[in-house]
Amino acid sequence: MQRIFRHLVTTKGSARNAFPAMALKAIQHKIAEGEITHRAEIRMIIEAALSLPAVLNGVTSRNRAHELFAHYRIWDTEENVGVLLYADLADHKVEIIVDRAVARVIKSAEWQTVCKSMTKEFANGAFHGSTLSALEQMNGLLARRFPRHGGKRNELSNKALEL
């Protein structure tokens, strides 16, 4: 019942309070800054809450992140290096979903470390700072394993998507 209640009362307005325009611009800048150093493509999706049917059907944040990874074609990059940073505000959950090439090189335990620190800060209401810190960590992991060689085109939008 608590989960249902959280998803009913967490609105798009709650998401705007957690991530005001200034924070979204900083996130976009941090993603672009990181993509100068690596070949991966990061996309952030912020979702205030899941729909009531999704909650009643037991959809988890991880399930939803996988669904969005597919829906927004984050897997569809030339080198299979798409990375989704998904934030479920109602559940205070963070998920990182990565494409095949990234999964072969960076173990899930490293991504879980990023998620845990971000989730802990979310619980304290530190949405903006924890997201920028997580992106910094993600960019570091990706730059070490997928350093950029020459020019590349930006395949995914750097702008955080709010649902």
C-alpha positions in Angstrom: 0.0 0.0 0.0 2.9 2.4 0.8 4.3 2.0 -2.7 0.9 2.6 -4.3 0.5 5.8 -2.2 4.0 7.1 -3.1 3.3 6.6 -6.8 -0.1 8.3 -6.5 1.2 11.4 -4.7 4.5 11.9 -6.6 3.7 14.1 -9.5 5.4 15.8 -12.4 5.5 18.9 -10.1 7.5 16.8 -7.6 9.9 16.0 -10.4 10.2 19.7 -11.3 11.0 20.5 -7.6 13.6 17.8 -7.5 15.1 18.7 -10.9 14.4 22.4 -11.6 15.5 23.8 -15.0 18.9 24.8 -13.7 19.6 21.2 -12.5 18.5 19.8 -15.9 20.8 22.2 -17.7 23.7 21.1 -15.4 22.9 17.4 -16.1 22.9 18.1 -19.9 26.2 19.9 -19.6 27.7 17.0 -17.5 26.6 14.4 -20.0 28.1 16.5 -22.9 31.3 17.1 -21.0 31.7 13.4 -20.4 31.0 12.4 -24.0 34.0 14.5 -25.1 36.2 12.0 -23.2 34.6 8.7 -24.2 32.7 7.0 -27.0 29.7 5.9 -25.0 26.3 7.7 -25.2 24.5 8.5 -21.9 20.8 9.2 -21.7 19.1 10.2 -18.5 15.4 9.6 -17.9 13.7 11.0 -14.8 10.2 9.5 -14.0 8.2 11.0 -11.2 6.1 7.9 -10.7 4.9 4.8 -12.5 1.3 4.4 -13.6 -1.1 2.8 -11.1 -1.5 -0.3 -13.4 2.2 -0.7 -13.5 2.5 -0.5 -9.7 -0.4 -3.0 -9.3 1.3 -5.4 -11.7 4.5 -5.3 -9.8 6.6 -3.4 -12.3 9.9 -2.6 -10.7 12.2 0.3 -11.4 14.6 -2.2 -13.1 11.8 -3.5 -15.3 10.7 0.0 -16.2 14.3 1.0 -17.0 14.7 -1.9 -19.4 11.4 -0.9 -21.1 12.6 2.7 -21.5 16.0 1.5 -22.7 14.3 -0.3 -25.5 11.5 2.3 -26.2 14.0 5.2 -26.6 16.4 3.0 -28.6 19.3 3.6 -26.3 20.7 0.3 -27.5 20.8 1.6 -31.1 24.2 3.2 -31.2 26.9 2.4 -33.7 29.3 0.8 -31.2 26.6 -0.6 -28.9 27.7 1.8 -26.2 24.4 3.3 -25.0 23.9 3.8 -21.3 20.7 4.7 -19.5 20.7 6.5 -16.1 17.1 6.1 -14.9 15.6 7.7 -11.8 12.3 6.6 -10.4 11.5 9.4 -7.9 8.5 7.8 -6.2 10.5 4.7 -5.3 13.8 6.7 -4.8 15.4 4.1 -7.1 18.2 4.5 -9.6 19.0 2.1 -12.4 21.8 2.0 -14.9 21.1 -0.1 -18.0 24.0 -0.6 -20.5 24.3 -1.9 -24.0 26.2 -5.0 -25.0 29.7 -3.5 -25.6 29.6 -1.7 -22.3 28.3 -4.7 -20.3 31.2 -6.8 -21.6 33.8 -4.4 -20.3 32.3 -2.8 -17.1 30.8 -5.2 -14.5 27.4 -4.6 -13.0 29.0 -4.2 -9.5 30.7 -1.0 -10.7 27.4 0.4 -11.9 25.7 -0.7 -8.6 28.2 1.3 -6.6 27.1 4.4 -8.6 23.4 3.6 -8.1 23.8 3.0 -4.4 25.5 6.3 -3.7 22.9 8.2 -5.8 20.0 6.4 -4.2 21.3 7.2 -0.7 21.5 10.9 -1.6 18.0 10.8 -3.2 16.6 9.6 0.2 18.2 12.8 1.7 16.6 15.0 -1.0 20.0 15.7 -2.7 18.8 15.0 -6.3 20.8 17.5 -8.2 24.2 17.0 -6.5 24.0 13.2 -6.4 23.0 13.1 -10.1 26.0 15.2 -11.1 28.3 13.1 -8.9 26.9 9.9 -10.5 27.4 11.3 -14.0 31.0 12.2 -13.1 31.6 8.6 -11.9 30.0 7.1 -15.0 32.0 9.4 -17.2 35.2 8.3 -15.4 34.3 4.6 -15.9 33.5 5.1 -19.5 36.5 7.2 -20.3 38.9 4.5 -18.9 37.3 1.7 -20.9 36.0 3.5 -24.0 38.4 6.5 -24.6 37.4 8.7 -27.4 39.5 8.5 -30.6 39.0 11.5 -32.8 35.6 12.9 -33.7 32.3 11.2 -33.2 28.7 12.3 -33.7 26.3 12.6 -30.8 23.9 9.8 -31.3 21.6 10.3 -28.3 20.3 13.5 -26.8 22.2 14.8 -23.8 19.1 16.4 -22.5 17.5 14.6 -19.5 14.0 13.3 -20.4 11.3 13.9 -17.9 8.3 11.5 -17.8 
